[in-house]
Amino acid sequence: MRCTRCQAQAQVELRGRNLALCKEHYLDWFVTETGRAIKKHRMLEPGERVLVAVSGGKDSLALWDVLSRLGYEAVGVHIHLGIGAYSDRSLEVTRAFAQERGLELLVVDLKEAYGFGVPELAQLSGRVACSACGLSKRYILNQVAVEGGFRAVATGHNLDDEAAVLLGNLLNADPATLVRQGPVLPAKPGLAARVKPFYRFTEREVLSYALLRRIPFLHEECPNAKGAKSLLYKDVLNRLEEAQPGSKLRLLEGFLDKIRPQLKEAEGEALLNECERCGYPTTGAVCSFCRMWDAVYRRAKKRRLLPEEAEFHPKVEVRLG
């Protein structure tokens, strides 16, 4: 197999794109395509200071690397989720990456901030771990971005992630969730923009970039991911992709180009209020994050895991990594 660009030995075959590329041209192609996605959707301004959500996995570290190469002032933020040794290793890998490249890293420790990590949070909230974790991460990332003066938060969600979420939302016929799915969620007062520069790359393509760039990353999956519906959806989509290369990209881009605009027009803009507890935007009186953690504190007190005088305070402390 030869490189489409230079006829040297190809390192990566991209069946869905009719490309085969050597190491040099693959790395160039990957960075260039990321820049094109950013420009097409106006995700970021040239050289903008952007907050990058970094877990220690291949996607987020590759994104941090690429954004830095594209000239953005990319500042990483890592949330230590309190999932035992897994979270410790995640922080260790993220910190080593930042130190090696001289990048700024911010760290928020969930247990230090609120008294409980994800395992305890799931038990006390009555939610499955991924739901409680996801809600907490979204809130904290937004708070760090808004209070740190960042207009946008960049996440490493790839095509496999986005297509699996889309499939799940379609199966559940949830227009409110479907209308919010896309590579960009615009900024609003109290809400930083959310951008996904890797939304057109498959997980395999991101992995190839990380390996060829020799980016050390945490190879293990989160222990709480076992049994998640998203893994089932990804397996179904992988089988379809094997039979019909390019299926994932056609599914996602077909939705974004033809269906989502009609949903947005029909749905209209949701009215946002200030949360009575934290002041951040919400559609109700109290945001779902504050409601969850207020309930956690009440149950923790009943179980004598917290003293009666303990109070939930939404604001987190951020430290340099």
Secondary structure as GFF3:
##gff-version 3
##sequence-region A 1 321
A	DSSP	beta_strand	12	14	.	.	.	ID=ss1
A	DSSP	three_ten_helix	15	17	.	.	.	ID=ss2
A	DSSP	beta_strand	19	21	.	.	.	ID=ss3
A	DSSP	alpha_helix	23	40	.	.	.	ID=ss4
A	DSSP	beta_strand	49	53	.	.	.	ID=ss5
A	DSSP	alpha_helix	58	69	.	.	.	ID=ss6
A	DSSP	beta_strand	73	80	.	.	.	ID=ss7
A	DSSP	alpha_helix	84	101	.	.	.	ID=ss8
A	DSSP	beta_strand	105	109	.	.	.	ID=ss9
A	DSSP	alpha_helix	110	114	.	.	.	ID=ss10
A	DSSP	alpha_helix	118	125	.	.	.	ID=ss11
A	DSSP	alpha_helix	129	148	.	.	.	ID=ss12
A	DSSP	beta_strand	152	154	.	.	.	ID=ss13
A	DSSP	alpha_helix	159	171	.	.	.	ID=ss14
A	DSSP	alpha_helix	175	178	.	.	.	ID=ss15
A	DSSP	beta_strand	184	185	.	.	.	ID=ss16
A	DSSP	beta_strand	193	195	.	.	.	ID=ss17
A	DSSP	alpha_helix	203	212	.	.	.	ID=ss18
A	DSSP	three_ten_helix	223	225	.	.	.	ID=ss19
A	DSSP	alpha_helix	229	243	.	.	.	ID=ss20
A	DSSP	alpha_helix	247	254	.	.	.	ID=ss21
A	DSSP	pi_helix	255	259	.	.	.	ID=ss22
A	DSSP	alpha_helix	260	267	.	.	.	ID=ss23
A	DSSP	beta_strand	273	274	.	.	.	ID=ss24
A	DSSP	beta_strand	281	282	.	.	.	ID=ss25
A	DSSP	alpha_helix	288	302	.	.	.	ID=ss26
A	DSSP	beta_strand	319	320	.	.	.	ID=ss27
###
